Amino acid sequence: MTRESTAPKPTQQAHLKLEGQKLLKMDDSGGLLSNFGGLPVAAKLAEETGLIRMAAGAIPEWRIPELVDFEIEELLAQRLFLTASGHSDAIDCSFWKDDPALKTALRKAPDGPSLSSQSTQTRMEQSITPETIKDLEAVPLKFFFEQKKHAPHHLSIYIDGSAIKTFGAQQNSTFRGGKKYGQTQYFPLIATTDCGWLLLAQLRKGGAADAHAVPSIQSLVLDIKAQWKSTTINLAMDTGFNSPELLDFLDEEKVEYTCGYPVTSSVLSKVQDVLCEVEVEFRKLYGKPKYTGPKSEADDLWQNEHDRIRSLPAKERMDAENAQAARHVRKIVEIMHNGVNWDKDRRLIVRVDYTDKGLNVRSVVTNKPQGWPEMIYENDYCKRSRIEMFIKENKSYCRVPLSCQEFTANQFRFVLQGLGYQLLHLMRLELPLDKQNTSVATVRKALLLIPVLITSTPRRLHWRLSSIHPCTPMLIRMARKLSNRAA
């Protein structure tokens, strides 16, 4: 007995002939297919943790109730799931409004009515007020508190700024000069824990200085101390945050910090004997430095040697790279120093390097009464580079274009960017411990973007994931883990 096929009848088709291959027929009868096979897991994590519900609760209703087709939480979830999947533009809501996996993640029938389009999302962006932005910027810290059942004994926080180049005349997007920037930009403030939890994501004007971030950092510290009175807080910050007002505040609140400090002539004069010592030791071990002298000549010499090494065969190239890196002498010492506008001496850790390029000196101010200088510099301060990885993930892999004309709308988009990062971070934390250093970009490619065929019966949805995708077994294990946890 034959059975009539339930596959959709093709409405468009084409034929291609590749050399040495059979005739290839293409049509649109594939059914409910999607590339977002991992979205139900992301949706379950968002539901389990309350991430989207918490953010949606900070946005007041701006519409006439009788005319509402999509609830705020649904609008936010649609935008957030697309952002996490790599489709962060508002126009992507129109492109993917009929995607069956996205509909399912939003608790809709996969073959049901379309989701919201760009125009609806844009109206939500334009309704955001400065008061709502303050409430939304408080969400990451509140969310972090809710995910921690017990107060941690120690909390390390990394704080840094980050430039985001803009390409229009957006409000408060301003030109910032200098060798480091030289562009029209926004300059947001980011704070994360050493494990990657986002605590603060605040979009600032393009010309904002880190030294002026004192109120935001003070608020962050006081909120944490109010929630967890016995937790020891340790802040690591770049030189730009070196503000007497901030250091005095942290001392008063008994918050530990390591903060970059400019290498002034006063600092150099106090470690003059160390500067001479490392140079003498370098010359004794390796001879005359290769790239000293006038800067242009030294740079040319270094570039020529770099090009020569990089042109060598693999084994010789690695040996030459290692030999060059080994020509290095380092000493780390501590001094007591009274900086400009300080009312007392503070402990300064000074790192002195001597290489073929000559002296390189960095310094860090800290209020830690104990600890070897080497440990404070290398373990507490240099690991600050981890936040640069988290910032890069936030900015590069969850990037929401800040192209709105109004600053509040761009601030809202930056909040979305942070929420997208947080969702991917939640998925990362569900991986085995030995894989939790995976980047969020890999989490997206491995767990969210898996092809799936969706079929619907009266009792259930059947989610047929690609049988050849290398991460399908991992996603199924993660879904089983979430299901067992909910039981």
Secondary structure, 3 states (H helix, E strand, C coil): CCCCCCCCCCCCEEEEECCCCCEEEEECCCCCEECCCCHHHHHHHHHHHCHHHHHHCCCCCCCCHHHCCCCHHHHHHHHHHHHHCCCCCCHHHHHCCCCHHHHHHCCCCCCCCCCCCHHHHHHHHHHCCHHHHHHHHCHHHHHHHHHCCCCCCEEEEEEEECCEECCCCCCCCEEECCCCCCEEEECCEEEEECCCCEEEEECCCCCCCHHHHHHHHHHHHHHHHHHCCCCEEEEEECHHHCCHHHHHHHHHCCCEEEEEECCCHHHHHHCHHHHHHHHHHHHHHHCCCCCCCCHHHHHHHHHHHHHHHHCCCHHHHHHHHHHHHHCEEEEEEEEEECCCCCCCCEEEEEEEEEECCEEEEEEEEECCCCCCHHHHHHHHHHHHHHHHHHHHHHHHHCCCCCCCCCHHHHHHHHHHHHHHHHHHHHHHHCCCHHHCCCCHHHHHHHHHCCCEEEEECCCCEEEEECCCCCCHHHHHHHHHHHHHHHC
